[in-house]
Amino acid sequence: MINAKRFQDDFCAIAQFGVLDNGGVTRLALTPPDYEARNYLIRSMQNAGLSVRIDSFGNIRGRRAAENQQLPAVMIGSHLDTVPQGGHYDGVIGVLAGLEIIRHLNDENISTKHPVELINFCCEESSRFGVATLGSKGLTGQLTCNMMQSIRDHQGISFYQALQQGGCAPDNHAQDILRPQDIKSFFELHIEQGPVLEHQKIDLGIVTAIAAPTRFRVKIIGQNDHSGTTPMALRHDALVAAAELILAVRNIACDSSPDSVATVGEIHNRPNAMNVIPGEVQLSVDIRDIDLERKRIMTDNFKAQIAIIQQTHQCQIESMLLCDDQPITLNTGLRDHLKDIARQHSWSYHCMPSGAGHDAMHLAKLAPTALVFIPSRNGISHNIAESSSLENIVRGIELLSEAVKQVAQAV
C-alpha cells in the first residue's frame, strides 16, 4: 500500500516554498522559491536511494537501479513550478506520486528489470518565460541554444541565462537529449483542472489525447495623445484596438468547436494614465485544441483579424509566435492496461481528452505514454482554491504504482 502520511508530509513541506499570505503559492520556474522546492526534492530522492542529476535543461532526474541498467527506463514525472497566485496541487502531486511509487518499491524490496526514473521537469508553466513545458521540450530535442537565448521573461532574462545562473550548462544540451532507446514508457499523474470527474462522481480520468497551444505575444502601437483635446475620429487608440482583438480571439474559439479554446490572459497598457490615450498595448494570446486542423484554422483567423483591426484603428500590430505545439493522441496499450487495473480494484474511470498541455505530450513522441487525472474540487485550477482530496490522490498513485511496477518488470 502507498504510504499516504509520507506523501502528505512531503506535500505540506513543498507547499511552504513560495506560500502567500492568502494561502496560495507563487513559485515561478528557476526563482528562489522554486530552488527551495527543488532542493527539498533532491534530498528526498537521494534519501530514497536514487542517483540524482540535473540536466542541461534544468530537469531533475533521479534513477533507481535495476537488474539490467542497460534497459530503457520507465519514467514518471511532472513539475514543481507554479503560476502566480496559484494552488498547491498542479504538478506537485505528480512529482511526489513518482517519489512515493519508488519508495513503495523500496519498502517492498521489489527489484525491477528496467530502471525506474523520476523527473521533475523544469519550467512547465509558461508564467515566467511565456513558453510552457520548456524542460520536457529540451529533453525531447525541441530546443536549441538560440531558442533558449531568445525566450525571455519580463525582466529580459533569457531561459538560457536563468539555467546558467542555476548552475546548468545549456551549451552542453545535446548530450542530455532523450533518445527512443532510452525510455520504455512514461507516466504522469495530474489533477484534472476541470469539473468533469467530480461532477460525474468518477474516481479517475484516463487521458486519450492532449490539446496543445499556439501562443503569440502581440504589440499594438498607436499614438499617445491628450484625452481631452483629441477628437474621437482622429485617435490612434491602442487600447481600443486591443479590446477589439480580445473579443475577436474569444469569438474565434466560440465559432470553432466545443473542444476549442482561446484566451488573452495578459495585458499591459502604456502609459496607463487616465488622461492619456493609450499609445501601446502588449498582450498574450493562447489558442488550443486537440485537433490540429481546427487549431490551424483558428490561428489563421486570428492573423486575419489582426490585419482588419490594424487597418480599422490605424494602429501597427506586431505578433511574435512563442510556440506552436502539436496535439497528440496517447498510447492505447497503456490506456487499456490502466483500465484493466482500475476494473480489478472496482475504481470508476472515464476516458477523456486533456484541454491543458502537459509534459507528457512531448514524451509521447518518444515512447508509450499515459496521463491519469484525479478529480479537482469544484473543477478549479490555477487558483488559490485549487484542491483535491488525499483519498483521490492516493487512488491515483496506487493505479500508477501497479502500472509502473508491471511495466518495469516486463522485458
Secondary structure, 3 states (H helix, E strand, C coil): CCCHHHHHHHHHHHHCCCECCCCCECCCCCCHHHHHHHHHHHHHHHHCCCEEEECCCCCEEEEECCCCCCCCEEEEEECCCCCCCECCCCCHHHHHHHHHHHHHHHHCCCCCCCCEEEEECCCCCCCCCCCCCHHHHHHCCCCCHHHHHHCECCCCCEHHHHHHHCCCCHHHHHHHCCCHHHEEEEEEEEECCCCHHHHCCCCEEEEEEECEEEEEEEEEECCCEECCCCCHHHCCCHHHHHHHHHHHHHHHHHCCCCCCEEEEEEEEEECCCCCEECCEEEEEEEEEECCHHHHHHHHHHHHHHHHHHHHHHCCEEEEEEEEECCCEECCHHHHHHHHHHHHHCCCCEEEEEECCCCCHHHHCCCCCEEEEEECCHHHCCCCCCCCCCHHHHHHHHHHHHHHHHHHHHCC
